[in-house]
Amino acid sequence: MGRESAGAVLGANIRALRAELGLSLSELARRSEIAKGTLSQLENGAGNPTIDTVFSLSNALRVPVSSLLTEQSKPGVVLVRSAGLDVLSSNAVDLRLLRRLDLVETVMEVYDQRVRPGEVQQSAGHPGYEHVVVTSGVLRVGPIAEPYVLEPGDYVCFPGHLPHLYETVEGPVTSVLMLQYPVDAGKTPMAGSCAVSSAARPQG
């Protein structure tokens, strides 16, 4: 049997998490600010969810994004081929979830991230931290009030709860995105911080 489609996995996870929290479809629609009809389609494995939709559901259900996108798997060696991954897209960004790592009190999600030129991806924020490593192109990324410019090989970490953006300076951009959450995302604030070097800030 082949891998279950991304839409079917998302729908099954939404239903299971909604039931676990005792939420009606109407209440989840209110919390996520997603139309009830759209949620019903997603639960049935239909529709075409965007990055913004999935992050809104993640915040409303208080779980990491990977809890919505991944199937349960058996332990052992894990090999992930990029060509076989479903793409979660927005106006500027394409994400492919490569791996979720449960590390005691922390969940790490590893994504192959592509940023297209000519558009700006903005996020209102979510729990945890974002870690970004650019592999090609030049990327403006980070808190909207004070973004950083990253060249190939550069890395930045910033709090995910701040409104933030992704925009190419020279593109297209390929990068690795790692999302770091507390295990109980949305209920337990994430302790610690990630200091960044002023060398990555845009000049002038």
N, C-alpha and C positions, 0 to 999 in steps of 0.2 A: 504494500500500500504506500502511495506517495505521501509527501508532506501535505498536511491539511492546508487549505488556502488561507492567506492572511486574513481575509474578510471573515471566514468561518471561525478562525481562532479568536479574532477580536470580538465577534458576536458572542461566542460562548463565554469568554472571560468577562464581558460586561454583564451578562445575565448572572453568572456565578457571583461576582463581586456585589452586584446590586442586591441579590438575594441574601448574601452574607451580612450586608449592612441593613437589611430590612427596608430598602428604598423602593418606592413605586417608580414607574417610568416617569410620571409627572414630576416627582420630587427630584429625580436625577436630571431631568430637563431643566428644572429651575436652578439647581446648583451649578450645572455645567454651562448654562445659557445656550443650550443646543435645543432646537425644536424637537418636540416629542415625536413627531413623525419621522424625523431624521434618525433619532435614537432607535425607534422601532425598526427601521430599515437596517441599521448597523447591527442590532441584536440578531437579525435574521440573516446576517452575512452578506447583505446587499450594500449598496452605496459605495462611495469612494472617499474614505476619511482623509482629511488633510492633517498635517503636523499640528496645526492649531486645534483641530477637533480632538485629536488624541491627547494632547497636553491638557485641554480643558477637562476631559474625562479623567485623566490621571489626577488632577487637582481635586475634582469633585468626589472621586472615589477614594482619595487619600492613599494611592498606591504608586509605585514607580511605573514609568511607561512600559517597561518590559513585562510587567504583570498583565498588561493588556495585549501584548503582541506575541508572547511566546507560549509554546506548548510545553507540557511536562516532558522531560527527557530522561533517559537512563544514564547513570554515571559512567564514566570511562573517557576515552579519548574523544575529543570533539574537533572535527574538521569542518570548517565553514567555507563554501565556495561562493564568492561574491556573485557569480553569474546566476546562482539559484535563489537569490534573496529577493523578496518583494520590496518595493521602494515606497517609502512614505514621503510625499512631496508637499511643498508649499510653493509660493510664487518664486522663491529664490533658492530654496534648499531641497536636496534629495538626501534622505537618510536610509541606510540599510543597517538594521540591528544585527551585529555580528555575534554578540555574547552578553549574557547576564551573569554576573559573579556575585554570589551571596557570601559576604565576608563578615560573619558574626553580627555586628550591629550596623553594617553598611552594605548597601547594594551598589555595584558598579555595572553600568551598561556601556558597552563599547559599540560605537557606530562607525561605519564608513560614511563620510559626509562629503557631499559635492555641493558647491555654492556657485550658482550661475550669475554671470555679469548682468548688469542693467536693472537689478531689483534689490530691494532691501527686505530681509526677513526680520521682523520684530516680535519679541515675546513679552507678554505682560509679567512673566515670572512664574517660578515653580519651586518646590522645596529642593534643598541640596546645593551642589556645586557643579559647574561645568568646567571640564578640562579640554583644551583644544590644542592639537598639534597640526600645523600646516605642513603638507608634503609637497605641494606645488601651487604656484600662484601667490598672490599677496592678498591678505584678508584683513578687513576691519571688523573687530569683534569685541564684545564686552558690554558693560553697562552703558546705556544710551547717553548718559551725561558725561562719560569719560571712557570711550572705547580705546582699544589698542590696535596697532597695525602689526600683523605677523607676517614674516617672510618664511620661506621653506626652512623647516627645522626648528622654528620658534614654537614656544609653548606658553599658554596662559591658563590660569585658573581664576574663576570669579564666582561670587555667590549667585546661584540661580534665581533667588527670590527677587532680585533687582530686575526691573525692565531692561532688556538687553537686545542687541541687534547683531546681525551677520550681513556683511556687504563686501563684495569684491573690490579691491583697489586695482589689481591686475588679475584678470581671470581668464577662464574659469579656475576655481580653487578646488583642490582635493585636500582633505584633512581627516584626522581621526578625532571624533568627539567622544568623550567619556562623561557620562552623567553619574554623579555620586549622590546617593540618597541615604537618609536613615532608613533602617529596615521598616519602621512604622512611619512611612512618609506622610506628612500632613498632620501627625499627632505629636511627634517628638521633634523639637527644633534640632537642627544639625549643629553639633558642637564644633569648635575649632574655627580656623580661617585658612585662607591661602594667600600668602603674600606674593606680590608680583613686582618684578623689577621695573624701574622707571625707564629702562632702556627700550622697552617695547612700545612706549607711548609715542603717538605721532608727534612730530616736531613742527613748530611754527603755528 
